[in-house]
Amino acid sequence: MPHPHLESDLMRGFLAVAEAGSVTLAAARLGRTQSAVSLLIRRLEDNLGQPLFQRLARGVSLTARGEQLLPYAQRVVALLDEATLALREKPLTGPVRVGIPDEYSGTILPRALAAFDERHEGLQVSVLCDHSEKQLEALEEDRLDIAVIHDTSYFQEGELLAIDPTVWVTSMTHMQHLRSPLPVSVYIESSWCREFAEAALNHQGLRWRRAWYCDVASGMRNAVTNGMAISPLSRSTIPVGCRELTVEEGFPAIDSARVLLRRNPRGGSAAIEGMAAVLREAFRPLAMARAPGTEEKIAPERSVLAPRC
């Protein structure tokens, strides 16, 4: 029995249809005819010897085997795109000073920043990992070229990268959300924590206590994974072994912070634009994601000066 053969063109066509949920929309995205894309899917299914899509009245949905193939197709296409970009683009040189929130320093951004730094040997990338307030100060004082910030006020200007709500998170092992009074981790001297996170608990009429104090999001993650407290975390940064607490359990989302890209107003360079593209791409999956049953956006009621991170 011959082994299945997965060509890159077939994988790209499969991924486009899976993401679009429609052969017609996928064809438009790929710049090909609908019949050509249908042929790609048929060839791939023939190679694998089983259907990957269930045909619906409107569009298509993945079969169980299609769901299994999806993460592999995403990795293959991403790697091909990265290789193409690396070979086509001109090497960049010069310094790039970038600010990132602590929340994403261990999740979304490290791999993207490291890949950018390795691809351009002439670059000198330096990173400031700090609160959004500190990053805005650094941009104003010409100590940063570009920064990713959280905007809970919805008044900040900048390029929108994603919406990343803050939610209550509990450990699936320690189940601290079932205790009374409720042990909670809080930010030290944070007006956001008082006016949003703590206010949300009070609004729900919950008995709670401050069980963990810290000043960075990594400390919040440690509190919940170690079973010390529940923590307010960005939905995209929920640690392994933990889960979001739901509205039905009495824990609605705390805010719906915008993730913005801000630039130094004094000018830019090709290297800075390259970094902007890397940051934009790093947040693209988050911008496209939807949490189950949470389609609505929760707008904050007023501006806060202290960012959550």
C-alpha positions as CSV (number, residue, x, y, z in Angstrom):
1,M,0.0,0.0,0.0
2,P,1.6,3.3,-1.0
3,H,2.2,6.0,1.6
4,P,0.1,9.2,1.4
5,H,1.9,12.1,-0.3
6,L,1.2,15.6,1.2
7,E,2.3,18.3,-1.2
8,S,2.7,21.8,0.0
9,D,0.2,23.1,-2.5
10,L,-2.4,20.6,-1.3
11,M,-1.8,21.6,2.3
12,R,-2.1,25.3,1.5
13,G,-5.4,24.6,-0.3
14,F,-6.7,22.5,2.6
15,L,-5.8,25.2,5.2
16,A,-7.5,27.9,3.2
17,V,-10.7,25.9,2.9
18,A,-10.6,24.9,6.6
19,E,-10.1,28.6,7.7
20,A,-12.7,30.0,5.3
21,G,-15.3,27.2,5.8
22,S,-16.1,27.5,2.1
23,V,-14.4,26.4,-1.1
24,T,-15.6,29.6,-2.8
25,L,-14.1,31.9,-0.2
26,A,-10.9,29.9,-0.1
27,A,-10.6,30.2,-3.9
28,A,-10.9,34.0,-3.6
29,R,-8.3,34.1,-0.9
30,L,-5.9,32.0,-3.0
31,G,-6.6,33.8,-6.2
32,R,-7.6,30.5,-7.9
33,T,-10.9,29.2,-9.4
34,Q,-13.3,27.3,-7.3
35,S,-12.9,24.2,-9.4
36,A,-9.1,24.3,-9.0
37,V,-9.4,24.4,-5.2
38,S,-12.0,21.6,-5.3
39,L,-9.5,19.5,-7.3
40,L,-6.8,20.2,-4.7
41,I,-9.0,19.0,-1.9
42,R,-10.1,15.9,-3.9
43,R,-6.4,15.0,-4.6
44,L,-5.6,15.4,-0.9
45,E,-8.5,13.2,0.2
46,D,-7.6,10.6,-2.5
47,N,-4.0,10.6,-1.2
48,L,-5.1,10.1,2.4
49,G,-7.9,7.7,1.4
50,Q,-10.6,9.4,3.5
51,P,-12.7,12.5,3.5
52,L,-11.4,15.7,5.2
53,F,-14.5,17.8,4.8
54,Q,-18.2,17.3,5.3
55,R,-20.2,19.1,2.6
56,L,-22.9,21.3,4.1
57,A,-25.8,23.2,2.5
58,R,-23.6,26.3,2.9
59,G,-19.9,25.7,3.0
60,V,-18.0,22.8,4.6
61,S,-16.9,21.6,8.0
62,L,-13.9,19.4,9.0
63,T,-14.3,15.7,9.6
64,A,-12.5,14.1,12.5
65,R,-9.6,13.3,10.2
66,G,-9.6,16.9,8.9
67,E,-9.4,18.2,12.5
68,Q,-6.4,15.9,13.0
69,L,-4.6,17.2,9.9
70,L,-5.3,20.9,10.6
71,P,-2.5,21.7,13.1
72,Y,0.0,20.0,10.8
73,A,-1.2,22.0,7.8
74,Q,-0.9,25.2,9.9
75,R,2.7,24.4,10.8
76,V,3.7,23.4,7.3
77,V,2.3,26.5,5.7
78,A,3.7,28.8,8.4
79,L,7.2,27.3,7.9
80,L,7.0,27.7,4.1
81,D,5.9,31.3,4.5
82,E,8.7,32.0,6.9
83,A,11.3,30.4,4.6
84,T,10.0,32.4,1.7
85,L,10.1,35.7,3.6
86,A,13.6,35.0,4.9
87,L,14.9,34.3,1.4
88,R,13.2,37.2,-0.3
89,E,13.6,40.1,2.1
90,K,16.8,42.2,2.3
91,P,18.8,41.9,5.5
92,L,17.9,44.7,7.9
93,T,20.5,46.6,10.0
94,G,20.5,49.0,12.9
95,P,19.0,49.1,16.4
96,V,15.4,48.3,17.1
97,R,14.1,49.0,20.6
98,V,10.8,47.3,21.3
99,G,8.6,47.3,24.4
100,I,6.3,44.3,25.2
101,P,3.9,43.6,28.1
102,D,5.0,41.0,30.7
103,E,1.8,39.0,29.9
104,Y,3.2,38.0,26.5
105,S,6.8,37.7,27.4
106,G,6.5,34.0,27.9
107,T,3.8,33.2,25.4
108,I,3.2,35.0,22.1
109,L,6.2,37.1,21.5
110,P,9.5,35.4,22.5
111,R,9.7,33.1,19.5
112,A,8.7,35.9,17.0
113,L,11.3,38.2,18.4
114,A,14.0,35.6,18.5
115,A,13.3,34.6,14.9
116,F,13.4,38.2,13.7
117,D,16.7,38.7,15.5
118,E,18.3,35.6,14.0
119,R,17.1,36.4,10.5
120,H,18.8,39.7,10.4
121,E,22.3,39.4,11.8
122,G,23.0,43.1,11.4
123,L,20.1,44.1,13.7
124,Q,20.5,45.0,17.4
125,V,17.2,44.2,19.0
126,S,16.7,45.3,22.6
127,V,13.5,44.6,24.6
128,L,11.8,46.4,27.4
129,C,9.4,44.1,29.2
130,D,7.3,46.4,31.4
131,H,3.9,47.9,32.2
132,S,2.1,49.8,29.4
133,E,2.4,53.0,31.3
134,K,6.2,52.7,31.5
135,Q,6.4,51.8,27.8
136,L,4.4,54.9,26.9
137,E,6.8,57.0,28.9
138,A,9.8,55.3,27.1
139,L,8.3,56.1,23.7
140,E,7.8,59.8,24.7
141,E,11.4,60.0,26.0
142,D,12.8,58.4,22.8
143,R,14.0,55.2,24.6
144,L,11.8,52.9,22.5
145,D,11.0,52.7,18.8
146,I,7.9,50.6,19.0
147,A,5.8,49.1,21.7
148,V,2.9,46.7,22.3
149,I,0.6,48.1,25.0
150,H,-2.7,47.2,26.7
151,D,-5.5,49.8,26.4
152,T,-8.3,49.3,28.9
153,S,-9.6,52.8,28.5
154,Y,-10.2,52.6,24.8
155,F,-8.8,56.2,24.5
156,Q,-5.3,55.3,23.4
157,E,-4.3,55.7,19.8
158,G,-2.4,53.0,17.9
159,E,-2.7,50.1,15.5
160,L,-5.2,47.5,16.9
161,L,-3.5,44.1,17.0
162,A,-6.2,42.2,18.9
163,I,-8.8,42.2,21.6
164,D,-7.7,40.2,24.6
165,P,-10.2,40.1,27.5
166,T,-9.1,39.7,31.1
167,V,-10.8,36.8,32.8
168,W,-10.7,35.0,36.1
169,V,-8.6,31.8,35.9
170,T,-8.5,28.8,38.3
171,S,-6.3,25.7,38.6
172,M,-8.1,22.6,37.4
173,T,-6.2,20.7,40.1
174,H,-6.6,23.0,43.1
175,M,-10.1,24.4,42.4
176,Q,-9.5,27.5,44.6
177,H,-12.6,29.1,43.1
178,L,-14.7,26.8,45.3
179,R,-13.3,28.2,48.6
180,S,-14.8,30.9,50.8
181,P,-13.6,33.4,51.2
182,L,-12.2,33.3,47.7
183,P,-8.4,33.6,47.6
184,V,-7.4,36.1,44.9
185,S,-4.1,37.3,43.5
186,V,-3.8,41.1,43.0
187,Y,-1.4,43.6,41.5
188,I,0.4,45.8,44.0
189,E,-0.7,49.4,43.9
190,S,-2.8,49.0,40.7
191,S,-5.8,51.2,40.1
192,W,-6.9,48.8,37.4
193,C,-7.0,46.0,39.9
194,R,-9.1,48.0,42.3
195,E,-11.4,49.6,39.8
196,F,-12.0,46.5,37.6
197,A,-10.9,43.1,39.0
198,E,-11.8,43.8,42.7
199,A,-14.9,45.7,41.7
200,A,-16.0,42.8,39.6
201,L,-15.8,40.5,42.6
202,N,-17.7,42.9,44.8
203,H,-20.4,43.4,42.1
204,Q,-21.0,39.6,42.1
205,G,-21.4,39.7,45.9
206,L,-18.5,37.3,46.4
207,R,-16.6,36.9,49.7
208,W,-12.9,37.1,48.9
209,R,-9.5,37.9,50.3
210,R,-6.1,39.0,48.9
211,A,-4.0,35.9,49.0
212,W,-1.2,36.8,46.6
213,Y,0.4,40.2,45.8
214,C,2.7,40.7,42.8
215,D,3.6,43.3,40.2
216,V,3.9,41.3,37.0
217,A,1.6,38.9,35.1
218,S,4.0,36.0,35.5
219,G,3.4,36.3,39.2
220,M,-0.3,36.0,38.6
221,R,0.2,32.9,36.5
222,N,2.4,31.4,39.3
223,A,-0.3,32.1,41.9
224,V,-3.0,30.2,39.9
225,T,-0.8,27.3,38.7
226,N,0.6,26.7,42.3
227,G,-2.9,26.7,43.7
228,M,-2.6,29.8,45.9
229,A,-5.4,31.8,44.3
230,I,-7.5,32.6,41.3
231,S,-6.0,35.2,39.1
232,P,-7.1,37.8,36.6
233,L,-5.3,37.0,33.3
234,S,-5.5,37.7,29.6
235,R,-7.5,35.0,28.0
236,S,-4.7,34.2,25.6
237,T,-2.2,33.6,28.4
238,I,-4.1,31.0,30.5
239,P,-1.5,28.5,31.7
240,V,-1.6,24.7,31.0
241,G,-3.7,23.0,33.7
242,C,-5.8,26.0,34.3
243,R,-9.1,27.3,32.9
244,E,-11.3,30.3,32.5
245,L,-14.1,30.7,35.1
246,T,-17.4,31.3,33.4
247,V,-20.4,33.7,33.7
248,E,-22.5,30.7,34.8
249,E,-20.0,30.2,37.7
250,G,-20.4,33.8,38.7
251,F,-17.2,35.1,37.1
252,P,-17.9,37.3,34.0
253,A,-15.0,38.7,32.0
254,I,-13.3,41.7,33.8
255,D,-12.5,43.8,30.8
256,S,-12.0,43.7,27.1
257,A,-8.6,45.3,26.7
258,R,-7.3,46.3,23.2
259,V,-3.7,45.2,22.3
260,L,-2.2,48.2,20.5
261,L,1.0,48.8,18.5
262,R,2.4,52.2,19.3
263,R,5.3,53.9,17.5
264,N,7.9,56.5,18.4
265,P,6.5,59.7,16.8
266,R,10.1,60.8,15.9
267,G,10.3,58.6,12.8
268,G,11.0,55.1,11.8
269,S,13.3,52.8,9.7
270,A,13.1,49.7,7.6
271,A,14.2,47.7,10.6
272,I,11.4,49.2,12.8
273,E,8.8,48.5,10.0
274,G,10.1,44.9,9.9
275,M,9.6,44.6,13.6
276,A,6.1,46.0,13.3
277,A,5.3,43.3,10.7
278,V,6.6,40.6,13.1
279,L,4.5,41.8,16.0
280,R,1.5,42.1,13.8
281,E,1.9,38.5,12.6
282,A,2.5,37.2,16.1
283,F,-0.9,38.5,17.2
284,R,-2.8,37.4,14.1
285,P,-4.0,34.1,15.5
286,L,-5.2,35.9,18.6
287,A,-7.0,38.5,16.5
288,M,-8.8,35.8,14.6
289,A,-9.7,33.7,17.7
290,R,-13.1,33.6,19.4
291,A,-13.6,32.1,22.8
292,P,-16.6,29.7,23.1
293,G,-19.8,31.5,24.1
294,T,-18.1,34.8,24.5
295,E,-18.8,36.6,21.2
296,E,-19.7,39.9,22.9
297,K,-17.2,42.6,23.7
298,I,-17.2,44.1,27.2
299,A,-16.4,47.8,27.1
300,P,-14.9,49.4,30.2
301,E,-17.0,52.0,31.9
302,R,-14.3,54.6,32.4
303,S,-10.6,55.4,31.7
304,V,-8.0,54.0,34.1
305,L,-4.5,55.4,34.4
306,A,-2.7,52.3,35.6
307,P,-2.6,49.5,33.0
308,R,-3.1,46.0,34.0
309,C,0.3,45.1,32.7
